[in-house]
Amino acid sequence: MRATVWHGKRDVRVDTVPDPFIEEPTDAIVRITSSGLCGSDLHLYEVLTPFMTPGDILGHEPMGIVEETGSELTGLAPGDRVVVPFGIACGRCEMCGSGLTTQCETTQVREHGMGAALFGYTKLYGAVPGAQAEYLRVPQAQFGPVKVPHGPPDDRFVYLSDVLPTAWQAVRYAQVPPGGSVAVLGLGPIGTMACRVARHLGAGQVIGIDYVPERLARARHDGVEVLDLDAFDHERDLLAAAADLTGGRGPDAVIDAVGTEAHGSAVTQLAQQAVGLIPSRWAEKLMKKAGVDRLSALHLAIALVRRGGTVSVSGVYGGMTDPMPLMTMFDKQLQLRMGQANVRRWTDDILPLLTDDDPLGVDDFATHRLPLDEAPRAYEMFQRKREGAFKILFQP
């Protein structure tokens, strides 16, 4: 089969690799019809290369048609149309039973002290072959795959694999009070969808913060109040603008949908490369004093949120010894929630919204639908934000 394969930093190719096959009685083989390119994939392209191995197959946002099932699968059959969550979980252990499927005790990567295995995401998470391919082996298929109806186009359902549940969890973790306010840092796919989910779930005021004109325009079209980072010379001016929008207190909650952004300036790139971390434009815009630039968005979230508010982190961070402003967090009595999305915890809530009315706007969410062979160009285009690339779907 053809698959998107990692060969080195900024070196992604589409190769012919062996077809997957049933290895365990709870496996399924899915023929991929659509697979998303995620911002997290860019971390493998640029930032997390020390944890990658040449030959790793990328991708973790798939849907398709079941081709074959293991002997112990009873709820899934060839011909079923499914969306496959990015995390691999058994659905039977204590963690899964409590809704924390990303901490599944059956698939935890204990060798590296990490949580549940993920598709296409470094040896830290099991080095499981990913979904930007023609076929995918799905372990623990008695629980993971979400069956969806035949008929509607893939765009209607594919975001159940990651974007929708990640945004949904970010909003739920933010604990926005009914009619309250929430600021979303980063208006990429997750941040944009989090804005839509927040409005759907009853937030009275949603503020989106970014610097990319197309993303700001998209959020404004969705009814979001936007703040353009490029319009502020200093962080204090941005904080003042957000406070002005929220009665002087700051938003009730802030969602950090940035994390360690996977690209950035050449000015400090050399120093960051020593530890494999590339500074982001968020750092350029927000860092006005000494610190660790990859935490700039999180530090801004802590500064923005009102006293007694909640910071919800959906952006991926990779640092182990990063300094945190604990004095400020303690003084402001903040709550902080974070983590990989527990996809199956939220899919039953989201699936009814994927109706003809399309309240979350999934039908036109993707900006590019490309054949798999264009993956190398797509990665570069998405990383550099060229050609209006916002969300890319591969269609093998």
C-alpha positions in Angstrom: 0.0 0.0 0.0 1.0 3.7 -0.2 1.6 5.6 3.0 3.1 8.8 4.3 6.4 7.9 5.8 8.8 9.9 8.0 12.4 9.9 6.9 13.9 12.8 8.8 13.3 16.3 9.9 11.2 18.1 7.3 11.5 14.9 5.1 8.1 13.2 4.6 7.6 10.9 1.6 4.9 8.7 0.2 6.3 5.2 0.0 5.0 1.7 -0.9 5.0 -0.3 2.4 3.6 -3.7 3.3 -0.1 -4.0 3.8 -1.2 -4.3 7.4 -2.8 -7.6 8.6 -4.7 -9.0 11.5 -2.3 -9.5 14.4 -4.7 -9.9 17.4 -8.2 -11.3 17.6 -9.5 -7.8 18.5 -7.9 -6.1 15.4 -9.7 -4.7 12.4 -8.3 -3.6 9.0 -9.8 -0.4 7.7 -9.6 0.9 4.1 -9.0 4.6 4.6 -11.2 7.0 2.6 -10.1 10.2 4.4 -7.3 11.1 6.8 -6.6 14.5 8.3 -3.3 16.4 8.5 -3.2 17.7 12.1 -1.1 20.5 13.7 0.3 17.7 16.0 1.7 16.0 12.9 3.8 19.1 12.4 5.6 18.5 15.7 6.8 15.2 14.2 7.9 17.1 11.1 9.9 19.6 13.0 10.0 19.4 16.8 9.8 15.9 18.1 12.3 14.3 15.6 14.4 12.7 18.3 11.6 10.4 19.1 10.9 9.4 15.5 12.4 6.5 13.5 12.8 6.5 9.7 10.0 4.4 8.3 7.4 5.5 10.8 3.9 5.9 9.1 2.2 9.2 10.1 -1.3 10.3 10.7 -4.0 9.9 13.3 -7.3 11.3 12.0 -8.8 8.5 9.9 -12.1 7.2 8.7 -12.9 4.5 6.2 -14.5 1.1 5.5 -13.9 -2.0 7.6 -12.3 -4.6 5.3 -11.5 -7.4 7.8 -12.1 -8.2 11.5 -10.4 -10.4 14.1 -12.0 -13.5 15.5 -13.2 -11.9 18.7 -14.9 -8.8 17.2 -18.7 -9.1 17.3 -19.9 -5.4 17.0 -18.0 -4.6 13.8 -18.2 -6.2 10.4 -16.7 -5.8 6.9 -18.5 -3.0 5.1 -19.1 -0.9 8.2 -18.2 2.8 7.8 -16.2 4.0 10.8 -14.2 6.9 12.3 -11.2 5.8 14.2 -10.1 7.9 17.3 -6.5 8.9 17.4 -6.0 7.2 20.8 -6.0 3.4 21.2 -8.0 2.2 24.2 -9.6 -1.0 25.4 -12.8 0.3 26.9 -12.6 -2.3 29.7 -10.0 -1.1 32.2 -10.5 1.2 35.2 -9.2 4.3 33.4 -11.4 3.7 30.4 -14.4 3.1 32.7 -13.8 6.5 34.3 -13.7 8.2 30.9 -9.9 8.7 30.7 -9.3 6.6 27.6 -6.0 8.4 26.9 -4.8 6.7 30.1 -5.9 3.2 29.1 -4.2 0.7 31.3 -4.1 -1.9 28.5 -2.3 0.2 25.9 -0.2 2.5 28.1 3.3 2.8 26.8 5.0 1.9 30.1 8.4 1.6 28.6 8.5 5.4 28.3 6.2 6.3 31.2 3.5 7.5 28.9 -0.3 7.2 28.5 -2.3 5.2 26.0 -0.8 4.4 22.6 -1.6 6.7 19.7 -1.7 6.2 16.0 1.3 7.5 14.0 2.9 9.4 16.9 6.5 8.6 17.9 7.9 5.8 20.0 6.8 7.6 23.1 3.3 6.6 22.2 4.0 3.1 20.9 5.1 3.9 17.3 1.8 2.4 16.0 1.7 2.7 12.2 -0.5 5.7 11.3 -3.5 6.5 9.2 -2.1 8.6 6.3 -2.2 5.5 4.3 -4.4 3.3 2.2 -5.1 0.8 4.9 -4.9 0.9 8.7 -4.6 -1.9 11.3 -6.8 -0.8 14.3 -6.0 -2.5 17.6 -8.7 -2.7 20.3 -11.3 -2.4 17.6 -14.0 -3.8 20.0 -14.0 -0.3 21.5 -12.3 2.4 19.4 -14.0 2.7 16.0 -17.2 4.8 15.8 -19.8 3.5 13.3 -21.3 6.2 11.2 -24.0 6.0 8.5 -23.2 5.5 4.8 -24.2 8.3 2.5 -23.0 11.7 3.7 -19.5 12.8 2.6 -16.6 12.0 4.8 -16.3 15.6 5.9 -19.4 15.2 7.9 -17.8 12.6 10.2 -14.0 12.5 9.9 -13.4 15.2 12.6 -14.8 12.8 15.2 -11.3 11.2 15.1 -9.7 14.2 16.8 -10.8 17.8 16.0 -14.3 17.7 17.4 -13.6 15.7 20.6 -10.4 17.7 21.3 -12.3 21.0 20.9 -15.3 19.7 22.9 -13.1 18.5 25.8 -11.2 21.8 25.8 -14.5 23.7 26.3 -15.8 21.2 28.9 -12.6 21.5 30.8 -12.8 25.3 30.6 -16.0 25.2 32.7 -17.4 28.3 31.1 -20.4 29.4 33.2 -23.7 29.7 31.3 -23.6 33.0 29.5 -19.9 33.5 30.5 -16.9 34.5 28.6 -14.0 32.4 27.2 -10.9 33.4 25.2 -9.3 31.0 22.8 -5.6 31.4 22.0 -4.8 30.1 18.6 -7.4 29.9 15.8 -6.1 26.9 14.0 -8.5 23.9 13.5 -8.8 23.1 17.2 -9.1 26.7 18.4 -11.6 27.6 15.7 -13.7 24.5 16.5 -13.5 25.3 20.2 -15.0 28.7 19.5 -17.9 27.1 17.7 -18.4 24.5 20.4 -18.3 27.1 23.1 -21.0 29.1 21.4 -23.0 26.0 20.9 -22.7 25.0 24.6 -23.9 28.4 25.8 -21.0 30.7 26.2 -22.2 34.3 26.1 -18.9 35.7 24.8 -16.2 34.1 22.8 -12.9 35.9 22.1 -10.4 34.5 19.6 -6.8 35.6 19.6 -4.4 34.9 16.7 -2.2 36.8 14.2 -3.0 35.1 10.9 -5.5 37.3 8.9 -7.4 34.4 7.3 -7.9 32.7 10.7 -9.1 36.0 12.3 -11.5 36.5 9.4 -12.8 33.0 9.7 -13.5 33.4 13.4 -15.1 36.8 12.9 -17.4 35.2 10.4 -18.4 32.7 13.0 -19.5 35.5 15.3 -16.3 35.5 17.5 -14.8 38.7 18.8 -11.2 38.7 17.7 -8.0 40.2 18.9 -5.1 40.5 16.4 -1.7 39.9 18.1 -0.1 42.1 15.4 -2.2 45.1 16.7 -0.5 45.2 20.1 3.1 46.3 20.8 3.2 44.8 24.3 1.4 42.0 26.1 0.0 44.5 28.6 -1.9 46.2 25.8 -3.4 42.8 24.8 -4.4 42.1 28.4 -6.0 45.5 28.7 -8.0 44.9 25.5 -9.3 41.6 26.7 -10.2 43.1 30.1 -12.1 45.9 28.4 -14.1 43.3 26.5 -15.0 41.4 29.8 -16.0 44.1 32.2 -12.5 44.7 33.4 -12.0 41.3 35.0 -10.7 39.2 32.1 -12.5 36.2 30.6 -14.0 33.5 32.9 -11.9 30.9 31.1 -9.1 30.7 28.6 -8.3 27.8 26.2 -4.7 27.4 25.1 -5.0 25.8 21.7 -1.4 26.7 20.7 1.0 24.6 22.7 4.5 24.2 21.4 3.9 25.6 17.9 5.8 23.7 15.3 7.5 26.5 13.4 8.9 29.9 14.0 11.6 32.5 13.7 15.1 32.1 12.5 16.4 34.6 15.2 16.4 32.1 18.1 16.1 28.9 16.1 19.7 27.8 16.5 19.6 27.9 20.3 16.3 26.0 20.4 17.5 23.4 18.0 19.9 22.2 20.7 17.0 20.7 22.5 14.8 20.1 19.4 12.4 22.9 20.1 11.6 25.6 17.6 10.3 29.0 18.8 7.0 30.1 17.5 5.6 33.4 16.3 3.6 33.4 19.5 6.9 33.6 21.3 8.0 36.5 19.2 4.7 38.3 19.8 4.4 37.6 23.5 7.8 37.1 25.1 8.8 40.5 26.5 11.0 39.2 29.3 13.3 36.3 30.0 11.7 32.9 30.0 11.0 29.8 27.9 9.4 30.8 24.7 7.6 27.6 24.1 5.4 28.4 27.1 4.5 31.9 25.9 0.8 31.0 25.1 0.3 29.3 28.4 1.8 32.2 30.3 -0.5 34.5 28.4 -3.5 32.3 29.2 -2.6 32.6 32.9 -2.3 36.3 32.6 -5.5 36.7 30.7 -8.0 34.7 32.8 -9.9 36.4 35.5 -9.2 35.6 39.2 -10.8 32.3 40.1 -11.1 31.3 36.4 -10.0 28.2 34.6 -7.3 27.6 32.0 -7.9 24.7 29.7 -4.9 23.4 27.7 -5.5 21.4 24.5 -2.3 22.5 22.7 0.5 19.9 22.9 3.5 20.7 25.1 6.8 18.7 25.2 8.9 20.3 27.9 9.7 18.5 31.2 11.4 21.2 33.2 9.6 24.4 32.0 9.2 27.1 34.6 5.6 28.0 35.6 4.4 31.2 37.2 3.1 29.4 40.3 2.9 32.5 42.4 0.5 34.1 40.0 -1.5 30.9 39.6 -1.8 30.5 43.4 -2.6 34.2 44.0 -5.3 34.2 41.3 -6.8 30.9 42.6 -6.8 29.4 39.1 -7.9 26.0 38.0 -5.8 24.3 35.3 -7.0 21.3 33.2 -5.3 19.7 30.3 -4.6 16.5 28.4 -5.1 14.5 25.2 -8.7 14.3 24.3 -10.6 11.2 25.6 -12.3 10.8 22.3 -14.8 8.1 23.1 -15.9 9.9 26.2 -17.4 12.7 24.0 -18.4 11.1 20.7 -21.9 10.1 21.8 -22.5 13.8 22.7 -21.1 15.1 19.4 -22.5 12.6 16.9 -26.1 13.9 17.1 -24.8 17.3 16.0 -23.5 16.0 12.7 -26.9 16.4 11.1 -28.2 18.1 8.0 -28.3 21.4 9.9 -24.5 21.1 10.5 -24.5 23.4 13.5 -20.7 23.1 14.0 -19.9 23.8 10.3 -18.0 20.6 9.5 -19.0 20.5 5.8 -16.8 23.5 4.9 -14.2 23.1 7.6 -11.4 21.7 5.3 -9.7 24.1 2.9 -7.8 21.4 1.0 -8.7 17.8 -0.1 -5.6 16.2 -1.6 -4.5 12.8 -2.9 -2.1 11.0 -0.6 0.7 11.4 -3.0 0.7 15.1 -2.4 1.5 14.7 1.3 5.1 16.1 1.2 3.8 19.3 -0.4 0.9 19.4 2.0 3.1 19.2 5.1 5.3 22.1 3.9 2.2 24.2 2.9 0.5 23.6 6.2 3.6 24.3 8.3 4.2 27.6 6.4 0.5 28.5 6.3 0.7 28.9 2.5 -2.1 28.8 0.0 -4.7 29.4 2.7 -4.0 26.0 4.2 -6.2 25.7 7.3 -7.3 22.0 7.4 -6.1 19.4 4.9 -7.7 16.0 4.3 -5.9 13.3 2.4 -8.1 11.0 0.3 -6.1 7.9 -0.7 
